[in-house]
């Protein structure tokens, strides 16, 4: 996150202020809608990145996704409160009028990028493809989308506010005018089945307290294994180059019996997949040291068995298999195409070898395999280096923090600031004009109520007189603070309500701003009798209670004054003087630290207590039938499972609980949905962790608070 923040300092300097380094990555808006525009809702690695951004607590407000077609990922986004709409962006932005920031996903959304830029919606465009200039017209032609042309893509690359590449090499390939590099993050994993990961976390102090209580730290010993397992995981297809991997393994292994190769990812849905599986089987040629496995949801079962991960891909950008391997403490062997050299250093986290099918490349791969097979200390050293690289570069929360900072930079937080009693020292000006005629007891917001009752009209007459507002002094520190806010990257508007009984007030406020702040600040003025109609993230105002025709989108920061010191603050924060503005804004516009910690997809090293790696969480207190009736009914999602009858009984308030375990119902659902899942794109990049409901039950993030714990239950994580 610190790297991303340094890249944003120029446009939003507060992100680079060392005093707020910990808060800047958590800064979010207080109002408005975030728009997500994927190419489609199919199961794909690109959609998983977008899903992980949402799951990482990217934004605490309203998120809307629009897609031209429906697909399996719709429900995944909906689980995190995203409103999913099927249609086009043009229609959506006519209906939803408060879109502040958008994320478009894949090169195929170039036309949406252009539309949003024309409509003035700040947009981040995330590219996942590796298409050279010559490939772009060919690939677009294959898809036969009338919205997409080479000219459309070129326009988007020139005009998009932030074109996000997943590596520097990809950014250099496309050459966008406003380029950003954000590496794709992958969720943390359960360390219990990955000793190297666990050892590194224990040494760094990153192991959660729950794990420390049950698993005392211990040194990781280097042990020679009877059989060293090499793993090649990914859809078996020409792009992944598994036949070459088999060829290199057989060159290395010769007559050895102490090594095996697992090739995982046979799908056989598309014709080219079927043909290539036949090619791989021919390359294996009955060698019982090489196993060919179907695609599977249980990727960690294979990762836990592996000693070395192999990826000989011919066309990738930043394959997540490598990040996943490093997250689990596994050394890797890979080709050096595209962005892979940015993912690891040759000889540190693993080895980078050539991709050509030549005798020299085969010999190089075989030689490196021999090194890793024969040297357990080398495997351990590279595994540890991989974990460190993952923690630094590929953690999911790091990616989410960077997108959050990008959103704040492109859609600046709007700070509304009152004039009287905030920018203008109204009390001092009145007392000077009053000239000591009577005592003034400043216990009321309305100044006319602070003088003796028989002088009420006299006070009103004074501040309705010509020149009164024009001559008021500035509040100490206010003018410099306003200019600093703008220079730090905030959108600052002066939001003031003129005194309705004064014929001079509104004009003199305008004149005051021009005199004290300059002509440029006149276009920042909002003069209104109803501040609730004005959009903003924060309103700095001294008024104890602000009412109007709307429920305000802004959150008030109460500027300190004698007449507001005894009021009920609620969720408001007090600003005692302009010296505090940076601290107050940083706190008001950032997620609480515990809320961000809850947003990671999975906690490193949390022990699993159920089958298939299901995590143990805490349940809430007892639930009444009335409360159950208000909950979403999941009966339709349990159709076809043995759990449905018991679930309906529970909802009906019957005395007997459900038979069996919830994970059994999950397994049934898995089988029902498996085919749909397998017909998606590259499954090896997909990890969905459904944790929103369990977080709600624990009172975290946006969930219920203050419910007593009552013992562990099993939480489900399934596609």
N, C-alpha and C positions, 0 to 999 in steps of 0.2 A: 504493500500500500504506500509506503514512503516514496518509492520510485515514481508511482503514478502521481502522487501529490506534488512532487517536485516538477513534474511535467506540466502541471496546471497552474503553477504559481503566477505566470505572467498575466493570465486572464482573470484569475481569482486569487489575489495575493494572500488572503488570510489562510489559504490552504498550505502555504509555505511558511507560515509563522511558527517558529519552534515552540512557542507557548501553547499552541493549539494542535500540535502534531498528533496527539492521541485522539482529539475530537474531530479533526477535519475529515477523517475517513468515515466517520459516522454521521456527517452532516446530511440532513434531508430537508425537503420542503414540508411546509405545514398545510398546504392546500393544493388543490388541482388534481388532474388526472394524468397518469402516465400511460402512454399508448405503446403496445407491443404489436409489431407487424411482421409475423413470420411468413415464409413462403407458403407453408401449409401446416397442417397439424399431424403429419405422419410421425412415426417413431424414427427419430434420427438424432445423430450426435449434435447437429446444429440446433435443433429444438431443445435438446437436453441442456445446452449451454444457457439458452434463454430461460428455461425452467429453473435452473440452478440459481440464476440471478434473482429471480422472484423468491425462491425458497430461502435464499440467503438474507431475507429481510431488506431487500434493496430499497423499498419504499413503504411507508406506513399508511399511505392514503389509498385512493382509488386507482386501480389498475384495470385497463380494458385491453383485450386482445382482439384483433380483427384478422380473420383469415378468409381467403377465397373459398376454402373447402373445409369440411369437418374431418376429424381423424382421431386416432387413439389418444393423442396428447391433450385433447380438449379437457378431459376429466382431470388430468394431472395439474393443469393450470387452475382449474376451478377449485381444487382442493385447497389452494392457497388464497382463495378469495378473489381470483381474477375473473372478471366478467368476460366471457367468450362470446364473440359475435361472428357470424358467418356473413360475409358481404365484402364491400370495398371501402377503402379509406375515405373516399370522397363523401360518401353518404354518412359515414360515422362522424366525421368532423363537423358536419352540419347539425348533427343531433347533440353531440357532446361538445360543449363550447369552452370547456376549461382545460383543454389538453396543454400541458406545459412542456412536455418532453416526450420524445418517442425513440424507440429502439427498433430498427428494421433489421431483419435477420436473413443473411445470404445475399449473394450478388443478384439473385432473381427478384429482389425487391427494389431494384434501382428506380423503377418508375414511381414507386411509393415515396422513395426518398425525394425525388424531384417534386412531387405533389406537395409534400409536407414543407419543403423549403419554400415553395411558392406561397404557401399559406402562412408562412412565418412561424412554423412549429419547429423548434430546435430538435435536431435528429442525430442519433448515433447509428451508423450503418455498419453492421458487423459482417465481415467477409470471412467465409470458411473455405472457399475454393482456392485452388492453385491453377488458374487459367492464364496462360501466356496471352499476349496480344493476338497471336495467330489463332489460339484456341477459342477465344471469346465468341467470334461469329459462328464457329462450328458448334460449340456447346449450346449457344442460344438457339441456333437453327434446329437442333435435335429436340428442343422443348416446345417449339412451335407456339410461342407465346407472343401474341400480337402486341402486347404492351412493352416488350423488350427488344431493343435493337442495340447495336454497338454504340450508336449515338446516345441512346438513353443511359447506358453505363458510363460513357465518357462524361456526360453532363453531371451525373450523380457524383462521380469522382472529383469533379471540379467544384461543385456547389455544396456538397454535404458539409454540415458544420463539424462533424467528427466522423471520419471513416476509420473504423477500428479493424486493425489486422491482428491476427493471433501470433504473429512473430515479426521480427524486423525484416526478414527476407521477403515475406509476403507484402509488407508495406513497400519495399523497394520494387517489387514486381509490378504493383498497380500504380504506384506514384500518385496517391491522392493529394489534393491541395492542402487539406486539413487532416493529416494522418495521426492516429494514435495506435500504440501497441499495447494490448492487454492480453497476457497469456491466459489460456483457458484453465480454470481451476477445476480440481476434482475433489469429491468429498473425502473427508477423513474416514479412516477405516478402523475396525475393531482390531486392536493390536495383539489380542490373546493368541491368535494363530500365526502371528508373524514375529518371531523372536527378535529379529534385528530391529524392526520398528519399535518394539517394546523396550529394548535395551537403550536405544537412542532417546526415546521419550523419557525414560526413567532418569537417564543421565542429565538431560536438559531441564528436568523438573516439570515437564509438560504433562505428566501423568495425572489424571484427575484424582481427587482425594479418595473416591470410592475404590479406585484400583489400588492405590497405595495401601489401603486398609487390608485388602485381601491378598495382595501379591507383593511381598517385600522385594526391594531391588536386589539384583544379583548380577554378577559379571557374566557376560556371554562368552562361552568357551568355543573354541574352534574345534570342530569334530569332523573327521573324515567319514564320508558316507559310503555305504556299500554300493549304492547306485545314485548317480547324479542325474537329476531330471531337468531336461531342457523343455521349455514350454513355448509354443507358437500359438497365439490366441487371436482370433479374428475371422471374419467370414472367409471361407476358403474360396478364393477367386483369383484371377490373374493379377489384379492390382496388389494383393497381399503377398503373392510370389512364394506360396508354400512349397511348390515343387522344387524350387531352387534351395529352399531351406532344408528339405529332405536330402537333396543331393549333397549339400555341404556337410550335413550331419553324418551321412554314410561315409563320406571321405574321411571325416575325423575319427569315427568310431571303429572302423576296420573290424577287427575280431574281438574288440573289447566287449565285456559283459557288464561293465560298471557304469553304463550310461544309457539313458533312454530319451526318446523324444515324444512329447504329446502334442499333436496337432488338433486344436479345438476350433470348430466353427463350420462344420458341414451343414449346409442348409438345403441345397438342391431345389430351389424354387425357380430361379431363372435359368434359361437354357445354358448360358455361359457358365453358370455355377455348376450345373450338372456335368458339363463337358470337362471343366477344370478339375472337379473331384476325381474323375476317371484318370486324368493326367497325374494327379498326386498319388493315387493308388498304384499306378504303374511305376512311379518313382520309388514307392515303398517296396513294391515287389515282394510282399510277404515277409518282410523283416519284422520279427516279433518284438524288436526293441523300439519300434515306431508304432504308436497308436493313433488312430484317426477317430475323433469324437464329434458328435453332433453339437450344434449350438446349444447353449444352456444358460439358464438364469443364474446358476450357482457358480459364477466365475471365481469367487474366492475359494471354492473347493479346489480348483486347479491352481490358482495362485499360491495357495498354502502348500501344495505338493512340490512346487517348482523351486529349483535352485538358480536357474538362469532363464531370462525371458528373451526370446528371439523375435525380431521383426525385420524381415527383408523386403519391405514394401517398395514398390516402384513409383507410387503416386500417393503422397500424403502431404499434409502441411505441418501440423504438430500432432501426431497420433497420440491419443490419450492412453493407449496401452502403455506407452513409455512412462507417462506420469503416474499411472496406476501402479506400474511395477515398482517405481521408485518410492511411492507412498507405502509400499509393503516391504521395503528393504530388499528388493531383488536386483541383482546386477542385470544389465541389459546388453544385448548385441543388436545393432541396427544398421541400416544404410544411412548415408549422409545427405539425403535429398532434402530439398525445400528448407523448412524451419527446424529440422531435427538437430543440426549442429548447435542451435540455440537452447536445446532442451538438456543436453548433457555435454560434458567435455570428454573427448576421447582419452581413455585410460583412467578416468576418475570414477564416474558412475557406471561405466561400462565401456564397450568398444564400438567404434564406428568403422564399418567396413564398406567396401565397394558394392555396387548393385548390379554390375554387369555379369552376365552369365559366361564368364571366361575361366580358363584354368587358373589364372592368377587370382581372381576373386574367390573362387571356390577354395583354393589353397589358403588364402588369407582367413576366410571364415573358419575353416577346419582347424587352423593353427590357434585362433583365438578360443575356439571351443575347447581345445585341448588344454590351454592355459587355465581356463576357468574350471574345467573338470578336475584337473590335477592339483589345484591350489585352493583349498577351502579358506585360507586366510585372505586370499585375493578376493574371493566372493564376498566374504564378510566385510572387507574394507570398502569394496565398491557398493555393497548394500547400504552400509552406513552413510556413505557419501550421497547415495541416492535419496535417502530419507532427508538429509540436510537440504538437498537441492529442492525436494518437494516442499518442505516447510518454508523455504525462502521464496519459491517461484510459483508453485502450483496448488497452493491451498485454495479451496473454494472461497473462503472468506476474503482472502486477498483480492481475488477477482471481483467479488461483489463490491468491496470497498472502492475499487478503481472505477467501476461503473457508477457508483453513487457519487463519487467526486466529480466525474465527468458530467453527470446530470446537473449538479449544483453549479458547475462552471458555465454550462451552456444555458441553463434556465436559472438565472440569478435569483436568489431569495429576495422577495420584495418586502422592504421594511417601511411601514407607514409611520410617520412621526407627527404628532400633534404640535401645534404652535404654542398656544397660551399655556403657561405653566410648565413647558417642556423646552422648546427652543427659545421662547420669549419669557423673560422673568416678569410675568404679569404682576405678581404681588409687589415687587419692588417698584415697578412703574406706577402702580396705583397708589402706594403709600407716599411716593414722592409727589404725585399730583394731588392727593388728599391733603397733604400739608399739615398733618396733625390736628385736623379739625375735631376729631374724636378718637377715642381708643378703637382699635380694630382687633377683634377676637377671631382669629382665623380657624374656626372649627367647622365652618360650612364650606362646601364647594363653591356656592354662589357668594361672591364678595358682598353683594348688597345685603345679605343676611348676617354679615359679620360686623356691621356697624349698628349703633343703636337704632331701634325700630323707627324712631321719629326722623332719622336721617336716611331711611331706605331710598326714598325718591331722589334725594340729593346724590347718593352714590350712583344710582342708575343714570342720572343726568350727566355725571362726570364721564363715565366710560362710554356714553353715547355721543359725547361731544366730538367735534371735528379735531383731528390731530392726535387724539388720545392713543390709538393703536399704533400710529405711525411713529410715535416718540418712545414706545416701550423699549427697555434695554434688553439685550440678549442674555440668556441664561449662561452662567459661567461654564466655559468649555464646550458649549453647544455647537458653535459655528465650526470650530476645528474638527469636532467629532463627526459632523455631517460630511465634511469633505473627506475625512479619513474613511468613512463607511464606503463612499463611492470609490475611492482609490483602492480599497480592499476587495472590491468586486461585488458589492451589494447593489441592488436596485433600490434607490431611496426616493420616496415620495413624501412630500409634506401634505398631510391630510388634516385639514382644519375646518372647523364649523364656525362661521361668522356669527356674531351676536345679532339675532334676528331683529332686535329693536333699534339697532344702530344703522343709519343710512350710510355711514362712512366705513364701517368695519371691514367689509369684504375688500373694498378698493385699497384701504390702507394696509391690510395684510399683504396684498400684492406688492404694494410700494415698499413695504418693509423688507420683503424677501429680495427684491431687486437691489435695494440699497445695501443690505448686509451680506448677501450671498452672490449677487450678480445676475445678469439677464439669463444666463444658462439655467438657472434654478427655477425660473418662472414656469418652464414646461414640466417641472416636477411637482407643481402645485395641484392639489385636488381640494377644491373648496366645496363643501357639501354640508347640509344639515343632518344627513344620515350616514354615518360612517360605516354602518353595517352593510351598506351596498357596495363598498369598495373592497376589491380583492387584494389580499396581501398575506404574507406569512406571519408577520408580527405587527402589532400596533403599539407604539410607545406613547402612552397617554396617562395623564394624571387624574382623569375623571374616575371617581369610585365605581360608577355603574354606567355603562354605555348601552343604550337601548336604541332600537330602530325597527324598521320594517322587515329585516332579514335576520336569519341566524348567521352571525359573522363567520367568514372563512378564516380570518386572522385570529391569532391568540394575543391577548393584551399583556404587555409588560407595564406594570404600574410605576410611573415616575413618581418618586417620593415627594410628598407635600404634607404639611401639618394636618390637612383635612382628610387625608386618606390613610392615616396611620393606625386607626382603630377599626378598620373595616375587615370583613371576612375576605381573605385572599383567594380562597379556592385553589385553583391550579395556577394562579398567576404568580409571577416572580416580580420582586420589587427592584427597581434600579434607583439607587440612592443618589447618584450623581453621574455626570457624563464621563467621569473617569472609568466607570464600570462597563461601558457599552460593549467592549469586545468580549469580556467574560460573560455578560448576560446573553448576548446573541449566540455565542458559541454553545452555551448550555441549552438555550431554548431551541436551537435548530439541530441538535444532535440526538441520536438514539441513546437511551441509557445503556451503559456498558453491559449490564446483564441481559438486555434485550438483544444486543448484537451477538453476545456469546451464545444465546439460545438459537441463533439463526444458522449456525453451521449445520451442514447436512447430517453429519454423524460425529459423535465425540470420539477423538482418538482414545483407543484403549479401553472403552467401556466394555466390560465383560458381557458376553452373550449368555443367556440362561435358558433359551429355548431352541428348538430346531431351526435350521437354516439361518442361524445368526440373528435371531430376533432379540432385540434389546430389552432389558428389564427396566421398567419405569415405575413411577409411583402412581397409584390410583388416588382418586379423590374420595371424599366422604360419601355417605349414602345418598342415593338419588331418589326423589319422590316420583310417583306416577305422573304428577303434574309437570315436573321438570322433564321427564322422559317424553311426554307428549309434545313438548316444545322442540325436542331434538329432531334433526333430520332423520327420516325413516330410510334405512339402508336395505329394506326387504328386497327391492328390485335388483340390487347388486348381488344378493345372495341366492338368486334363482339358480336352481340346479345343484345346490349344495345341501349337505345333510344338516347344516347349521340353521337353515331358514326357519324350521318349525320352532326350535328353541328360541330363536331371536324374536319371533312374533309373540311367543308366550311371555318373554321378558318384557316386551313393550306393553303387553296387556296387563302387567302387574301381577302375574301368577306367582305363586310361592316358590316353585322349583326353578332353579337356575338352569342354564344351558348345559347340556351334556358335552363332554369332551373339551377340547381346547380350541381357542379361537384360531390358532395357527392351522388347525385342520381345515377350517372353513377357508382360510386364506389359500391353502394348498389346492382346494377344490376350484377356487376362483382362478388360480394360476393356470390350472389345466384348461379351464374354459377359455381363457384369454390367450393362451400360448400361441395359437396359430396366427392370431392377429399380430401378436408381437413379432413373431419370426418373419412375417412378411414385410416388416419394415426395413429400414436401411441398416447400416452397420451396427448391430446390437452391442458390439464390444465397447462402444463409447457411451452406452446408456446405463445410468445408475439413478433410479428414482427412489427417494426415501420419503415415505409418507409420514411426516412427523407433526403436521399441523394439528391434527386432532389430539394426539397425545400431549402436545404442548398446551393446548387449550385445557385439557383435563388437569394439567399440573399448574395452571394459572400463569403460564409464561407468555412472553411477547404480548399478543393482543388478547390473551385468554382471561378466564375468571381468576379472581384473586382471593386469597385468604381461606381456601378450603382445606380442611385437615387431611393429612395423609392417612392411608389406611392399609398400606402393605403393597407389595409388588404385584403387577399384572403383566401380561405379555403384550407388547405393542407390535403391530404388524408393519412390515415394509414389503410392498409388493407392487408389481406393474399392473 
